[in-house]
Amino acid sequence: MAGHTGGALGTPASARLGEGKNSRTMTERVISLGAVPARESYARLGETGYAERAFAECRRYEALLRGAIGPEPPGARLRIRRSAPGLGSYLELVVEYDDENVIARAYAIRCDREAPTSWE
């Protein structure tokens, strides 16, 4: 796993908001951003202290992205995700967003395309 994996426009998931007549369905998508900027080294799965180092790297990358792109608008969220156990259970930063929200979708695309490539 390198820093930025260049995820295609998100993995779809459906979520239901509200209840009753006024409920609406939103489509939530996820874009993987990697664990660190693309040109940086990263903690390797299986290394001693991997979980602590990887979590710290993801938190630092999250802060770097917020500084470069800005805070998440309503409908978008940066978060650290643990991969499926079959993939080795590594940590990565993702941006989740409501695909029906134009501003949230634009933010997610900016995170994917304009992410800093180094810590500097």
Secondary structure, 3 states (H helix, E strand, C coil): CCCCCCCCCCEEEEEEECCHHHCEEEEEEEEEEECCCCCCCCCCCCCCCHHHHHHHHHHHHHHHHHHHHCCCCCCEEEEEEECCHHHCCCEEEEEEEECCCHHHHHHHHHHHHHCCCCCC
